Each structure stands twice: as structure tokens, then as C-alpha cells.
Amino acid sequence: MVHKQHFLSVILTGLWLMASSVQADVTEVVARVDKNPAMLDEGITLEVIVDDSVDSDAFDPSPLLKDFVVGKVSTSKQTSIVNGSLSQTTRWSTRIIAREPGQYRIPAFDIEGKRTQPIELMVLPRSEAPAAQGRDVFLTTEVDLKQVYLQQQVHYKVRLHLAADLQRGSLSAPELENADIRQIGEDSETNEIVNGRRYRIIERNFAIIPQASGSFTIKAPVFEGEVVKGSHRSFAGFNTTEAVTRIGEPVDIQVLPQPDDFQGQWLPSDFVELRQEWQPADGKYTVGEPITRTLTLTAFGAVEEQLPKITADYPQDVKTYPDANSSTTVEKDDRLVAQRTDSVAIVPTRAGTITLPEVSVPWFNVVTGQTEYATLPEKTIEVAPAKQSGNAPLPQQSTDNQATQQPATPRPPVSSVTSDLWFYTSVVLAVLWLLTLTLWWRHASREPAPKGQDSSFDALEATTWKRLQSSLKQQNAKDSLETLGHWLSHHTGRSGSLNDKLEAINDPALYAAVNQLVAAAYGRNTEAFDGAGLKDLLQKHRRQANGQASSTTSLPSLQQIQ
């Protein structure tokens, strides 16, 4: 019999739920708060209860946003059967916090045609809290400056005071319209005595960078969590917790605009530094060899997006190839520090003294209210002539030069006998040299070389040309440039700088192609050159040189002339 009654109740419940899902029969809607009056910074729990099962979206909390900070809305439904009578309840719950003290009116809410009664709510200032009562949880906020310039960093500090054990909690960030807000560092924790009561204090720091000028209010962070309620435990041995919501005090700030007389990209700070590094660091520079200059701009109280590009002028005596740049924002002493690094490869084109102009970056000193400049003074460098190619034939040192390198010692006077001996010896050597020359000429006339120059010099040229072709094919800019310098030494017979060797060829197309190769070797894009096109140009000049050599040296033999 009991089973039949239970089965019948389940069927009736299902039918009732199906009917109620078609159209809810709401007869009563109630709204209530858990405290009235309430403190300015504490959360107030608002509940709206309906005596039926309705859709979760039937409650709209948006009318509260005008005067309150509104937390997340939770919805719960409950169904019960008592003595065969079925009842359902839908409940919405949220936490609201007033931003200002005063008298508020929580409006009536319409749920399925039924309206709640409005609630008159009194919010008291923090100063009216009973001194002896003490508060378990509260927030304090502070800023280092209340008047700043546009994009000047404001240091914002919030401190959560806890006199109760915290079970869980979350703390939001402050809010400011048109501002960049970033947390700085990790939370710190201390213990302090406040009004005779010990508090555990959790501190969090933020950097606020306003992006618009005018008068603004920084909305304070909101803390939501659960703390252990008193020292009582439940019958199961678990702590009893209490939900708490707290908000800090808002802060008003004044943001001044950028001065009209400031020229350049706007950079407000209290300290800006520009420094440089050189490679090679020994200050020994050579024509055609790259010099790497690294410029670093550092600004306190700024972020990397605010830093301008570092521009520098260079004389016509050098070629410049920008390298990679980077920027970052780091934290130092609860402040943001921005840093930008620009690198450039400088290739001197002539030997001698070269002066590089000063580099200057304007910035606005927020302490003095004046425009200042981070400056690097002009730099004078001494550039040595290009080193002689290692593959080019080196002139032999004369015996006179070797003699001058030895310590000078007085020589005894040369006697006439010694002079005669030197005279006859010179004659013999001259005869032997003429005899050797005659034998060589006869051998050459019998076996003419197929090319005008058949020597170790040609073998070196061929080896260097083969390596150059390989480097160009592999798009290896730096190796191609180095090998090209060696090959041009063989091809033109000149040592010195790369420009000197190209001037001997005097081909504008080749000069442009080599300039592109230099840019690829020392610039950002390591493959921004036409290796195949450069090879074709060099091949053309190599063939022309070989043709001229053949026409010059492939002469008919003396026997044919006869």
C-alpha cells in the first residue's frame, strides 16, 4: 500500500512539474537584505524569492548598477512534497556594495507579473563604526600622487586587513576609465596592530597609467571571500564560515594634458637614460669591417609602448644597416621600468677620422615640469685602411727593409778589394740570370700555355671562385661577402677596401648588387639579396677578364713569325 502511494505521488509530481513548466503560477515574490543599516565598505546580501519554479533569467539586477557594485548572481530551486502537497521555490542571491554613504532605495523587481516591495537602505560611513566593536575584515587604499600628467604612472596600493581566519577569497583590481592597469610584483603579507587589534595584512600593488586627461575617480578593488565565524565548530567538527564582501575607498585624481610646447613622442618620466655599447670594444676599426653599435633607452615609470624609436644621423663616410631591436617592461622597487634596445651595423667606407653626430631623445620630466633630453655626445672614431686579403699575393719584403728592422751598427769602411769582389760577383750573377732567362724563353716558345696566366695565383683564384659560387648558392650573406673580398683581390689585383676593388671594375649594376649583399650580411633580413643575380654579374666580368688575358698572351711563336 505504501509503495502504491509513493508511486502515485511521483506520477502526480511529474504531472505537476509538466504543467508548471508550461505556465508558472507565481503568487508571491519577496526581496530582502541581510543587514540594514550597513557599512559603506561591506557587502550586503540581497535575496529575491519566488514561490514557484521560474526561469533563471526572470530576475534582472541591472537597475542596481546605478548605485551599487553588484556581484555574481546565483540561482537555486527547491521542490518539496509535504502530506501530498507539492511546493516549489526559486531563489536569487547576490552581493551588493554601495560606493557612497547615504540613503538608498532598492527598487521593486517584477517576476512573472508579481512585484517585490522596494527596500529603503541606509549606508553609513566607515567613521561611524563603533570603535570598540572592531572589524574582522576591511580594505584600505592609497596612491602616491593625486595629480599626474597624461600617461604618468600612478602607484596604487590596496591592503586587505584580516582579524579572522580566511578560508577562501578573491580580490579584484582597481578600475579607472581610459587607463592601463597592471599588477606589480607578488602579494606581500605582514602582521600589524591596528586600534589595539592584531591583523594579518595582505598587500597588493598596481601601476595605473591614465590614457586621457581630466578629473577621474579610481574605483577601489572588491574583496569577496569566506572567513571562519567565531571560534565555534559544527557538530561534525567543521568550522562555520561566513561570507564577507568588502570594498576600499575610491580615490579622485587629476590628469594634466601634454604641454603644447613639447616636441617629439610624448614620454613622461622622472628618469630617462640613453647609453651605448660598441663592438669591437677595443676601438680599433677598419675600412669595410662592420662596427656594431647598440643603443639602449631606459625610462622609469613607463611601459615599452611609450618608448620612441632611437634615431641617429650618420655621415656619408659610413654605410648603416639596422639590426634587430627589442623592448621590454620590467618591475623594479614597485615601479614599472621600460627599456628599448636598437642595434645598427656601421661599415666605414674610408680610412681616417670620422665623426658620428650626437644622439638625443626628448622626454618630459614630471618632477620639474620641463622638457629634457637623454643625449649621447658626438663620437670621433679612427678608421684604419682595409687589411690586405689573405689570399692576395703579398709583395716580398726587400732586403733593404729587412736591414732597417735590425739594430743599426757602425760598419767598417769597405776596402777597394772588397769593392772589386762585389763588382765581379755582380757580373757573374747577371750572366747567369741572362742564361736562365734564355732557357726559359726557349721552353715557353716550344710549349705555349693555353691561358695567359698559369701559376699558383690562378689556382688560388679558381679555388676562391668555387667557394664564392657555393656561398652565393646557399644564400650565406656573410660568407659570400668575405669570400667576395678575397676573389676581387685576385680579379682586380688590388688590395684595400671593398669599394676600392669595385671601383676598379666600375660597374653600377655590380655595385648595387654588392651593396644589397652587405645589407643582407649586416642588416635584419639575412636572405634579402639575389645570390644568383650577383653570381651572373661576377661571371660576366670573370669571362671578360679571361678573354682579355687570352688575347694578350696567346701570341704566335717566334718560329711562326720567322
C-alpha positions as CSV (number, residue, x, y, z in Angstrom):
1,M,0.0,0.0,0.0
2,V,2.9,2.4,0.9
3,H,4.6,1.6,-2.4
4,K,1.4,2.4,-4.3
5,Q,1.0,5.7,-2.6
6,H,4.7,6.6,-3.3
7,F,4.3,5.7,-6.9
8,L,1.1,7.8,-7.2
9,S,2.9,10.8,-5.6
10,V,5.8,10.5,-8.1
11,I,3.3,10.4,-11.0
12,L,1.4,13.4,-9.6
13,T,4.7,15.3,-9.1
14,G,5.7,14.7,-12.6
15,L,2.4,15.8,-14.0
16,W,2.5,18.9,-11.8
17,L,6.0,19.8,-13.0
18,M,5.0,19.4,-16.6
19,A,2.0,21.7,-16.1
20,S,4.1,24.2,-14.2
21,S,6.7,24.3,-16.9
22,V,4.1,25.4,-19.4
23,Q,3.0,28.4,-17.3
24,A,4.3,29.3,-13.8
25,D,1.7,30.2,-11.2
26,V,3.5,32.9,-9.2
27,T,1.6,34.1,-6.2
28,E,4.3,35.8,-4.0
29,V,7.6,37.5,-4.7
30,V,9.8,38.7,-1.8
31,A,13.0,40.8,-1.7
32,R,15.2,41.1,1.4
33,V,18.7,42.2,2.6
34,D,20.7,40.6,5.4
35,K,21.7,43.9,7.1
36,N,20.2,47.4,7.3
37,P,21.8,49.8,8.1
38,A,25.1,48.7,6.5
39,M,28.7,50.0,6.5
40,L,30.0,51.7,3.3
41,D,32.6,49.1,2.5
42,E,30.8,45.9,3.4
43,G,28.7,43.7,1.2
44,I,25.0,43.3,1.6
45,T,23.3,40.1,0.6
46,L,20.2,40.7,-1.5
47,E,17.8,37.8,-2.0
48,V,14.7,37.6,-4.2
49,I,12.4,34.6,-3.6
50,V,9.5,33.4,-5.7
51,D,7.0,30.7,-4.6
52,D,7.2,28.8,-7.9
53,S,9.6,27.4,-10.4
54,V,10.5,30.1,-12.9
55,D,13.2,30.7,-15.5
56,S,16.6,31.7,-14.1
57,D,16.7,34.8,-16.3
58,A,13.5,36.2,-14.8
59,F,15.5,38.3,-12.3
60,D,17.3,41.3,-13.8
61,P,19.8,43.0,-11.4
62,S,20.7,45.8,-13.8
63,P,18.7,48.5,-12.0
64,L,21.1,48.1,-9.1
65,L,24.2,49.1,-11.1
66,K,23.5,52.8,-10.8
67,D,24.2,52.9,-7.0
68,F,25.9,49.6,-6.2
69,V,28.7,47.3,-7.1
70,V,26.8,44.1,-8.0
71,G,28.4,40.7,-7.6
72,K,27.7,37.4,-9.3
73,V,24.0,36.3,-9.2
74,S,23.4,32.7,-8.0
75,T,20.1,30.9,-8.6
76,S,18.7,27.9,-6.7
77,K,15.5,25.9,-7.0
78,Q,13.8,23.7,-4.4
79,T,10.9,21.3,-4.7
80,S,9.2,19.6,-1.7
81,I,6.1,17.5,-1.1
82,V,4.5,17.6,2.4
83,N,1.4,15.5,3.1
84,G,0.9,15.1,-0.6
85,S,1.1,18.8,-1.3
86,L,3.9,19.9,-3.7
87,S,5.6,23.2,-3.5
88,Q,8.5,24.9,-5.4
89,T,10.7,27.8,-4.7
90,T,13.1,29.8,-6.9
91,R,15.7,31.9,-5.1
92,W,18.2,34.5,-6.5
93,S,21.1,35.8,-4.3
94,T,23.8,38.4,-5.0
95,R,26.1,40.7,-3.0
96,I,25.8,44.5,-3.4
97,I,28.1,47.2,-2.1
98,A,27.3,50.9,-2.1
99,R,30.0,53.2,-3.4
100,E,29.0,56.2,-1.3
101,P,27.3,56.6,2.1
102,G,23.7,57.7,2.2
103,Q,20.0,56.6,1.9
104,Y,19.3,54.3,-0.9
105,R,16.1,52.7,-2.4
106,I,16.4,49.2,-3.8
107,P,13.8,49.2,-6.5
108,A,10.9,46.7,-6.9
109,F,11.6,43.7,-9.1
110,D,9.0,42.3,-11.5
111,I,8.9,38.5,-11.6
112,E,6.2,36.8,-13.8
113,G,3.8,39.7,-13.3
114,K,4.4,39.9,-9.5
115,R,6.4,42.8,-8.0
116,T,8.5,42.9,-4.8
117,Q,8.3,45.7,-2.3
118,P,11.1,48.4,-2.6
119,I,13.6,48.5,0.2
120,E,14.9,51.6,2.0
121,L,18.5,51.0,2.8
122,M,20.8,53.2,5.0
123,V,24.6,53.1,4.3
124,L,26.8,54.5,7.0
125,P,30.3,56.0,6.5
126,R,33.2,54.0,7.9
127,S,33.9,56.6,10.6
128,E,30.6,55.8,12.3
129,A,31.6,52.2,13.1
130,P,31.7,51.7,16.9
131,A,35.3,52.0,18.0
132,A,35.2,49.1,20.5
133,Q,33.5,46.8,18.1
134,G,36.4,46.4,15.7
135,R,36.0,44.8,12.3
136,D,37.2,41.4,11.2
137,V,37.8,42.3,7.5
138,F,38.3,45.7,5.8
139,L,40.3,47.3,2.9
140,T,42.4,50.4,2.7
141,T,43.7,52.0,-0.5
142,E,46.2,54.7,-1.3
143,V,48.0,56.4,-4.2
144,D,51.4,58.1,-4.3
145,L,50.1,61.0,-6.5
146,K,46.7,62.6,-6.9
147,Q,47.8,64.9,-9.7
148,V,49.7,63.5,-12.6
149,Y,50.4,64.1,-16.3
150,L,48.9,62.1,-19.1
151,Q,50.5,58.6,-19.2
152,Q,52.4,59.2,-16.0
153,Q,52.4,56.1,-13.7
154,V,50.3,56.2,-10.5
155,H,51.4,53.8,-7.8
156,Y,48.2,52.3,-6.3
157,K,48.3,50.2,-3.1
158,V,45.5,48.1,-1.6
159,R,45.7,46.4,1.8
160,L,43.4,43.7,3.0
161,H,43.1,43.6,6.8
162,L,42.1,40.2,8.3
163,A,41.4,39.6,12.0
164,A,39.6,36.3,11.2
165,D,40.9,33.1,9.6
166,L,40.4,33.3,5.9
167,Q,39.0,30.2,4.2
168,R,39.0,31.5,0.6
169,G,38.8,34.8,-1.1
170,S,39.4,36.9,-4.2
171,L,40.5,40.5,-4.7
172,S,39.6,42.4,-7.9
173,A,41.8,45.1,-9.5
174,P,41.0,48.8,-9.2
175,E,39.1,50.4,-12.1
176,L,39.8,53.6,-14.0
177,E,38.2,54.7,-17.3
178,N,40.8,55.0,-20.1
179,A,43.7,53.6,-18.2
180,D,46.3,50.9,-18.4
181,I,46.2,49.0,-15.1
182,R,48.8,46.3,-14.2
183,Q,49.6,44.4,-11.0
184,I,53.2,44.9,-9.9
185,G,55.0,42.1,-8.2
186,E,53.6,39.5,-5.9
187,D,51.4,39.9,-2.8
188,S,53.2,40.6,0.4
189,E,52.0,39.6,3.9
190,T,52.6,41.2,7.3
191,N,51.1,41.4,10.8
192,E,50.2,44.7,12.4
193,I,48.4,46.1,15.4
194,V,45.5,48.4,14.4
195,N,43.5,50.1,17.1
196,G,44.7,47.6,19.6
197,R,43.8,44.6,17.5
198,R,46.1,42.3,15.6
199,Y,45.5,42.0,11.8
200,R,47.0,39.9,9.1
201,I,47.6,42.3,6.2
202,I,47.8,41.2,2.6
203,E,49.2,44.0,0.4
204,R,48.9,44.2,-3.4
205,N,50.4,46.9,-5.7
206,F,49.2,48.2,-9.0
207,A,50.5,50.6,-11.7
208,I,47.8,52.8,-13.2
209,I,48.7,54.7,-16.4
210,P,45.9,57.1,-17.4
211,Q,45.4,57.5,-21.2
212,A,43.2,60.5,-21.0
213,S,43.4,63.9,-19.3
214,G,40.7,65.3,-16.9
215,S,39.3,64.5,-13.5
216,F,38.7,60.8,-12.7
217,T,37.8,58.5,-9.8
218,I,39.7,55.3,-9.3
219,K,37.2,52.7,-8.2
220,A,38.5,50.6,-5.4
221,P,39.0,46.8,-5.6
222,V,36.4,44.5,-4.2
223,F,37.2,41.6,-1.8
224,E,34.8,38.5,-1.7
225,G,35.5,35.6,0.5
226,E,34.7,33.4,3.4
227,V,36.1,33.7,7.0
228,V,35.7,31.4,10.0
229,K,32.8,32.7,12.1
230,G,33.9,33.0,15.7
231,S,35.6,30.0,17.4
232,H,32.6,27.6,17.2
233,R,32.6,24.4,15.3
234,S,29.7,22.5,13.9
235,F,28.6,19.1,15.3
236,A,30.6,17.4,12.6
237,G,33.8,19.2,13.6
238,F,34.0,21.6,10.7
239,N,34.4,25.3,11.0
240,T,31.4,27.5,10.4
241,T,32.2,30.1,7.8
242,E,30.7,33.4,6.9
243,A,30.6,35.1,3.5
244,V,32.1,38.6,3.5
245,T,32.4,41.3,0.8
246,R,34.4,44.5,1.3
247,I,35.3,47.4,-0.9
248,G,38.1,50.0,-0.5
249,E,37.7,53.8,-0.6
250,P,37.6,55.4,-4.1
251,V,40.4,57.9,-4.9
252,D,40.0,61.1,-7.0
253,I,42.9,62.1,-9.3
254,Q,43.6,64.9,-11.7
255,V,45.3,64.1,-15.0
256,L,47.1,67.0,-16.7
257,P,47.4,67.0,-20.5
258,Q,50.6,67.0,-22.5
259,P,52.1,70.5,-22.7
260,D,51.7,72.2,-26.0
261,D,55.4,73.1,-26.3
262,F,56.6,69.5,-26.1
263,Q,58.2,68.3,-29.3
264,G,58.6,64.6,-30.2
265,Q,56.9,61.4,-29.0
266,W,55.4,62.0,-25.5
267,L,57.4,60.3,-22.8
268,P,56.7,61.4,-19.2
269,S,59.1,60.1,-16.5
270,D,61.2,61.1,-13.6
271,F,64.4,59.4,-15.0
272,V,65.4,58.6,-18.6
273,E,68.8,57.3,-19.6
274,L,70.4,56.7,-23.0
275,R,73.6,54.6,-23.2
276,Q,75.5,52.8,-25.9
277,E,77.9,49.8,-26.5
278,W,80.4,49.2,-29.3
279,Q,81.7,46.1,-30.9
280,P,84.6,45.6,-31.2
281,A,85.0,47.2,-27.8
282,D,88.8,48.0,-28.3
283,G,88.0,50.9,-30.6
284,K,90.1,49.5,-33.4
285,Y,88.1,49.9,-36.6
286,T,89.0,49.1,-40.2
287,V,87.5,50.1,-43.6
288,G,84.9,47.6,-44.8
289,E,84.6,45.8,-41.5
290,P,81.3,46.3,-39.6
291,I,81.0,48.1,-36.3
292,T,78.0,47.1,-34.1
293,R,76.5,50.0,-32.2
294,T,73.9,49.1,-29.6
295,L,71.7,52.0,-28.2
296,T,69.6,51.4,-25.0
297,L,66.9,53.7,-23.8
298,T,65.6,53.3,-20.2
299,A,62.6,55.1,-18.7
300,F,61.3,54.8,-15.1
301,G,57.5,54.8,-14.6
302,A,56.8,53.9,-18.2
303,V,55.9,50.9,-20.4
304,E,57.6,49.8,-23.5
305,E,54.8,51.0,-25.8
306,Q,55.7,54.6,-24.7
307,L,59.3,54.5,-25.8
308,P,60.2,56.2,-29.1
309,K,62.4,54.8,-31.8
310,I,66.0,55.8,-31.3
311,T,67.1,57.8,-34.3
312,A,70.7,58.7,-35.2
313,D,72.2,60.6,-38.1
314,Y,75.4,59.2,-39.8
315,P,77.8,60.9,-42.2
316,Q,78.3,59.8,-45.8
317,D,81.6,58.2,-44.9
318,V,79.8,55.2,-43.4
319,K,77.0,52.8,-44.5
320,T,74.5,51.7,-41.9
321,Y,72.4,48.6,-41.7
322,P,69.7,48.5,-38.9
323,D,69.8,45.2,-36.9
324,A,67.2,43.7,-34.7
325,N,65.5,45.9,-32.0
326,S,63.8,44.8,-28.8
327,S,61.8,46.3,-26.0
328,T,60.5,45.1,-22.6
329,T,58.9,46.3,-19.4
330,V,60.2,45.1,-16.0
331,E,59.5,45.8,-12.4
332,K,61.9,47.5,-10.0
333,D,61.1,48.8,-6.5
334,D,57.3,48.6,-7.1
335,R,57.6,50.6,-10.3
336,L,57.5,49.8,-14.0
337,V,60.7,50.3,-16.0
338,A,60.6,50.3,-19.8
339,Q,63.7,49.6,-21.9
340,R,64.2,49.7,-25.7
341,T,67.4,48.4,-27.5
342,D,68.3,49.3,-31.1
343,S,71.3,47.9,-32.9
344,V,72.9,49.1,-36.1
345,A,75.9,47.8,-38.2
346,I,78.1,50.7,-39.3
347,V,80.6,50.0,-42.1
348,P,83.2,52.7,-42.7
349,T,83.9,53.3,-46.4
350,R,87.2,55.3,-46.0
351,A,90.1,55.5,-43.7
352,G,90.9,58.3,-41.4
353,T,88.9,60.3,-38.7
354,I,85.1,60.0,-38.9
355,T,82.8,61.9,-36.5
356,L,79.4,60.5,-35.6
357,P,76.9,63.2,-34.6
358,E,75.2,63.2,-31.1
359,V,72.1,61.2,-30.4
360,S,69.3,62.9,-28.5
361,V,65.8,61.7,-27.2
362,P,63.4,64.2,-25.8
363,W,61.4,63.4,-22.6
364,F,59.2,65.3,-20.1
365,N,60.4,65.5,-16.5
366,V,57.3,65.1,-14.4
367,V,59.2,66.4,-11.3
368,T,60.4,69.7,-12.8
369,G,57.7,70.0,-15.4
370,Q,60.3,70.7,-18.1
371,T,61.4,69.1,-21.3
372,E,64.8,67.4,-21.1
373,Y,67.0,65.3,-23.4
374,A,68.7,62.0,-23.0
375,T,71.8,62.6,-25.0
376,L,74.9,60.7,-26.2
377,P,77.7,63.2,-27.3
378,E,79.2,63.0,-30.7
379,K,81.9,60.4,-31.1
380,T,85.0,60.5,-33.2
381,I,86.5,57.2,-34.4
382,E,89.8,56.4,-36.2
383,V,89.4,54.0,-39.1
384,A,92.5,52.1,-40.4
385,P,92.9,51.2,-44.1
386,A,91.5,47.9,-45.1
387,K,93.5,44.8,-44.3
388,Q,95.2,43.1,-47.3
389,S,93.3,40.0,-48.4
390,G,94.9,36.8,-47.1
391,N,94.5,35.1,-50.5
392,A,96.0,38.0,-52.5
393,P,99.7,37.8,-53.4
394,L,101.8,39.8,-50.9
395,P,104.8,41.8,-52.1
396,Q,108.0,40.4,-50.9
397,Q,110.0,42.5,-48.4
398,S,113.2,43.8,-49.8
399,T,116.5,43.2,-48.2
400,D,116.7,46.9,-47.5
401,N,113.5,46.7,-45.4
402,Q,114.9,43.7,-43.6
403,A,118.0,45.6,-42.9
404,T,116.2,48.6,-41.4
405,Q,114.4,46.4,-39.0
406,Q,117.7,45.2,-37.5
407,P,119.6,47.4,-35.0
408,A,121.9,49.9,-36.7
409,T,125.6,49.2,-36.0
410,P,128.6,51.1,-37.4
411,R,130.1,49.4,-40.4
412,P,133.9,49.4,-41.1
413,P,134.9,51.2,-44.4
414,V,134.8,48.9,-47.4
415,S,138.2,48.3,-49.0
416,S,138.9,48.6,-52.7
417,V,139.5,44.8,-52.9
418,T,136.0,44.2,-51.4
419,S,134.5,46.6,-54.0
420,D,136.2,44.7,-56.8
421,L,135.0,41.4,-55.5
422,W,131.4,42.7,-55.4
423,F,131.8,44.0,-59.0
424,Y,132.9,40.7,-60.4
425,T,130.3,38.8,-58.5
426,S,127.5,41.0,-59.8
427,V,128.7,40.5,-63.4
428,V,128.7,36.7,-62.9
429,L,125.2,36.8,-61.4
430,A,124.0,38.9,-64.3
431,V,125.3,36.5,-66.9
432,L,123.7,33.5,-65.1
433,W,120.4,35.4,-64.9
434,L,120.5,36.1,-68.7
435,L,121.3,32.5,-69.4
436,T,118.4,31.3,-67.2
437,L,116.0,33.8,-69.0
438,T,117.1,32.5,-72.4
439,L,116.5,28.9,-71.4
440,W,113.0,29.7,-70.0
441,W,112.1,31.6,-73.2
442,R,113.0,28.7,-75.4
443,H,111.0,26.3,-73.3
444,A,108.0,28.6,-73.3
445,S,108.1,29.0,-77.1
446,R,108.0,25.2,-77.6
447,E,105.1,24.6,-75.1
448,P,102.8,27.7,-75.1
449,A,100.3,27.8,-72.2
450,P,96.6,27.6,-73.1
451,K,95.9,30.5,-70.8
452,G,97.7,33.7,-70.3
453,Q,98.5,33.0,-66.6
454,D,99.2,29.5,-65.5
455,S,100.5,29.9,-61.9
456,S,99.7,29.3,-58.3
457,F,97.9,32.7,-58.4
458,D,95.4,31.3,-61.0
459,A,94.9,28.2,-58.8
460,L,94.1,30.4,-55.8
461,E,91.7,32.4,-57.9
462,A,89.9,29.3,-59.1
463,T,89.6,27.9,-55.6
464,T,88.2,31.2,-54.3
465,W,85.8,31.5,-57.2
466,K,84.5,28.0,-56.5
467,R,83.9,28.8,-52.8
468,L,82.2,32.1,-53.7
469,Q,79.8,30.3,-56.0
470,S,78.9,27.9,-53.2
471,S,78.3,30.6,-50.7
472,L,76.1,32.6,-53.1
473,K,74.1,29.4,-53.9
474,Q,73.5,28.7,-50.2
475,Q,72.4,32.4,-49.7
476,N,75.1,32.7,-46.9
477,A,75.4,36.5,-46.9
478,K,78.3,36.9,-44.5
479,D,80.5,34.1,-46.0
480,S,79.7,35.4,-49.5
481,L,80.8,38.9,-48.6
482,E,84.0,37.7,-47.1
483,T,84.9,35.4,-50.0
484,L,83.9,38.1,-52.5
485,G,86.6,40.4,-51.0
486,H,89.3,37.7,-51.5
487,W,88.2,36.9,-55.0
488,L,88.1,40.6,-56.0
489,S,91.7,40.9,-54.8
490,H,92.7,38.2,-57.3
491,H,90.4,39.6,-60.1
492,T,91.4,43.3,-59.8
493,G,94.9,42.9,-58.5
494,R,94.0,45.4,-55.8
495,S,94.1,45.2,-52.0
496,G,92.4,47.7,-49.7
497,S,88.7,48.1,-49.1
498,L,85.8,46.5,-51.0
499,N,84.9,49.9,-52.5
500,D,88.4,50.2,-53.9
501,K,88.1,46.9,-55.6
502,L,84.7,47.7,-57.1
503,E,85.9,51.0,-58.4
504,A,88.5,49.1,-60.5
505,I,85.6,47.2,-62.2
506,N,83.3,50.3,-62.5
507,D,80.0,48.5,-63.0
508,P,77.0,50.3,-61.4
509,A,74.9,47.1,-61.5
510,L,77.6,45.1,-59.7
511,Y,78.0,47.9,-57.1
512,A,74.2,47.8,-56.4
513,A,74.2,44.1,-56.1
514,V,77.1,44.1,-53.7
515,N,75.5,46.8,-51.6
516,Q,72.5,44.6,-51.3
517,L,74.7,41.7,-50.2
518,V,76.3,44.0,-47.5
519,A,72.8,44.9,-46.3
520,A,71.9,41.3,-46.0
521,A,75.1,40.4,-44.1
522,Y,74.8,43.2,-41.5
523,G,71.1,44.0,-41.6
524,R,67.9,42.3,-40.3
525,N,67.0,40.1,-43.3
526,T,69.7,37.6,-43.9
527,E,68.2,36.4,-47.2
528,A,67.4,39.8,-48.8
529,F,69.8,39.5,-51.6
530,D,69.9,37.9,-55.1
531,G,72.7,35.4,-55.0
532,A,72.1,34.1,-58.5
533,G,72.0,37.6,-60.0
534,L,75.2,38.6,-58.3
535,K,76.9,35.4,-59.5
536,D,75.8,36.2,-63.1
537,L,77.3,39.7,-62.9
538,L,80.6,38.4,-61.4
539,Q,80.7,35.6,-64.0
540,K,80.4,38.1,-66.8
541,H,83.4,40.1,-65.5
542,R,85.4,36.9,-65.0
543,R,84.8,35.8,-68.6
544,Q,85.8,39.2,-69.9
545,A,89.0,39.2,-67.9
546,N,89.9,35.7,-69.1
547,G,89.2,36.7,-72.7
548,Q,91.4,39.8,-72.5
549,A,94.2,37.7,-71.0
550,S,93.9,35.1,-73.8
551,S,94.1,37.8,-76.5
552,T,97.1,39.3,-74.8
553,T,99.2,36.2,-74.2
554,S,98.2,33.8,-77.0
555,L,100.7,35.3,-79.5
556,P,102.2,33.4,-82.4
557,S,105.6,31.8,-81.6
558,L,108.9,33.3,-82.9
559,Q,109.1,30.4,-85.3
560,Q,105.8,31.4,-86.9
561,I,106.9,35.0,-87.3
562,Q,110.0,33.9,-89.0
